[in-house]
Amino acid sequence: MTALYQKNDTLQETLLSFENGSENKTDWNIVKDLFTLTKAEIADKWYGGKDNSIGFIFKE
């Protein structure tokens, strides 16, 4: 609904322009990054690179 209100063409435009005022910005940033960053950028930002992200997948 925010995208329609702001007259953005894509959800990505809306996410890039939306400022979340909640206390838990980490959750918001993860959601935002999933829609706006590439896979490599997500691996670098959230896991310290591709090699580190593999360990997260297979972590017990």
One Martini backbone bead per residue (centre of mass of N, CA, C, O) as a GRO file, in nm:
protein
   60
    1MET     BB    1   0.055   0.065  -0.018
    2THR     BB    2   0.294   0.255  -0.016
    3ALA     BB    3   0.359   0.241  -0.318
    4LEU     BB    4   0.092   0.363  -0.410
    5TYR     BB    5   0.107   0.630  -0.249
    6GLN     BB    6   0.404   0.704  -0.378
    7LYS     BB    7   0.418   0.611  -0.681
    8ASN     BB    8   0.569   0.354  -0.723
    9ASP     BB    9   0.687   0.100  -0.939
   10THR     BB   10   0.841  -0.040  -0.695
   11LEU     BB   11   0.932  -0.199  -0.411
   12GLN     BB   12   1.224  -0.106  -0.404
   13GLU     BB   13   1.170   0.199  -0.395
   14THR     BB   14   1.020   0.191  -0.126
   15LEU     BB   15   1.241   0.064   0.052
   16LEU     BB   16   1.459   0.289  -0.002
   17SER     BB   17   1.256   0.530   0.119
   18PHE     BB   18   1.206   0.389   0.384
   19GLU     BB   19   1.151   0.480   0.728
   20ASN     BB   20   1.218   0.325   1.023
   21GLY     BB   21   1.096   0.375   1.371
   22SER     BB   22   1.183   0.136   1.503
   23GLU     BB   23   1.380  -0.036   1.734
   24ASN     BB   24   1.411  -0.283   1.514
   25LYS     BB   25   1.630  -0.244   1.257
   26THR     BB   26   1.740  -0.522   1.177
   27ASP     BB   27   1.487  -0.649   1.057
   28TRP     BB   28   1.444  -0.433   0.845
   29ASN     BB   29   1.721  -0.459   0.699
   30ILE     BB   30   1.684  -0.746   0.602
   31VAL     BB   31   1.438  -0.703   0.426
   32LYS     BB   32   1.553  -0.478   0.252
   33ASP     BB   33   1.802  -0.639   0.143
   34LEU     BB   34   1.645  -0.871  -0.002
   35PHE     BB   35   1.526  -0.642  -0.221
   36THR     BB   36   1.819  -0.461  -0.287
   37LEU     BB   37   2.030  -0.686  -0.291
   38THR     BB   38   2.262  -0.889  -0.362
   39LYS     BB   39   2.393  -1.184  -0.283
   40ALA     BB   40   2.682  -1.078  -0.235
   41GLU     BB   41   2.602  -0.839  -0.050
   42ILE     BB   42   2.471  -1.010   0.170
   43ALA     BB   43   2.714  -1.185   0.241
   44ASP     BB   44   2.897  -0.949   0.324
   45LYS     BB   45   2.715  -0.800   0.537
   46TRP     BB   46   2.594  -1.062   0.715
   47TYR     BB   47   2.866  -1.289   0.679
   48GLY     BB   48   3.155  -1.197   0.561
   49GLY     BB   49   3.090  -1.367   0.314
   50LYS     BB   50   3.069  -1.652   0.136
   51ASP     BB   51   3.237  -1.845   0.315
   52ASN     BB   52   3.073  -1.782   0.581
   53SER     BB   53   2.783  -1.862   0.480
   54ILE     BB   54   2.821  -2.169   0.461
   55GLY     BB   55   2.844  -2.224   0.769
   56PHE     BB   56   2.552  -2.134   0.834
   57ILE     BB   57   2.396  -2.355   0.677
   58PHE     BB   58   2.563  -2.608   0.840
   59LYS     BB   59   2.467  -2.542   1.110
   60GLU     BB   60   2.361  -2.699   1.418
   0.00000   0.00000   0.00000
